[in-house]
Amino acid sequence: MGNGTVTVIDGGQCTVGEWLLDGCDRLSQVDLILAHGAGAPMDSAFMAGMAGLLAARGIAVLRFEFPYMTARREDGRKRPPNPQAQLLESWRQVYASVREQVPGRLAIGGKSMGGRMASLLADELGADALVCLGYPFHAVGKQDKPRVAHLAGLRTPTLIVQGERDAMGARATVAGYALSTAVELHWLAAGDHDLKPLKASGFSHEQHLQAAADAVAAFLRRLG
């Protein structure tokens, strides 16, 4: 597939233009397009780690950046996310470009904000599945202003991997939301917004990331 020059970084990862692809031994295949969260780029430790874990499970993952993060990469200046309309248009453009070249099943999703933007478009784009890692059901401290109205009518098969103590959607809070039957929740014990658990839980962050990758891979395989 192409969106510019393909450059192999190592045996499992390559750049495709401005994108990153884990599973570059399968250049004709993308299983999941994964967008970053509000504050970290596509090559953050979380994004790189999850993409690598999924690729090891046979899921080819393509990562891209929204315009504000691309600009930050160029000049080093931090800036807030683009307006929602621009974020959604970026998603549309990336999806359309990939879909032109990927005949098989294609899922979309992301970390936090990236996943929320994907969830707003999943039905419109006709994506085969939606995967959200740490979904921001509400802003921190604003449980009274949930961002879930569109999730009640969502038709796209969806997996949300969420930490039980996520400050943007703890298990007890999310239990009170009306979600579509298309939405499946996978909870990680004592996990926070980055899926990191409390030490007292007996789990490590690495174990939770592995469990998240297992859940996503199993979910996508079921659909396939």
Salt bridges, closest charged atoms under 4 A:
ASP22 OD1 - ARG63 NH2 2.64
ASP25 OD1 - ARG26 NH1 3.33
ASP43 OD1 - ARG73 NH2 3.06
GLU65 OE2 - ARG73 NH2 2.47
ASP75 OD2 - ARG79 NH2 2.96
GLU89 OE1 - ARG92 NH1 3.38
ASP123 OD2 - ARG155 NH1 3.75
GLU124 OE2 - ARG92 NE 2.69
ASP128 OD2 - ARG99 NH2 3.13
ASP128 OD1 - ARG105 NH1 3.67
GLU164 OE2 - ARG171 NH1 2.80
ASP166 OD2 - HIS193 ND1 2.79
GLU184 OE1 - ARG222 NH2 2.75
ASP194 OD1 - LYS111 NZ 3.25
ASP214 OD1 - ARG57 NE 2.67
